[in-house]
Amino acid sequence: MIKKGGIGVSLVKELLGHAKFQGFTSVVLNVSSKNSAAYNLYSKIGFRVLEEASGCPGVELKEMVWYSASEP
């Protein structure tokens, strides 16, 4: 597994750029509260936590949002 190589950041930024080009004004996703690597990646790109919620039993989620006004 490749970590800390910037590939994840590059991929997500590319997807957000495409979403912005297509006219989307926000992107919402859910990430497990236990997945700190994913949470940190999304936070670094500009996603912010909207709320914390429960997913499947035993899975705590953070609902995160990115707005197109922020740069990917």
Secondary structure as UniProt FT lines:
FT   HELIX           7..21
FT   TURN            22..23
FT   STRAND          26..32
FT   TURN            33..34
FT   HELIX           36..45
FT   STRAND          48..54
FT   TURN            57..58
FT   STRAND          60..67
FT   TURN            68..69
//
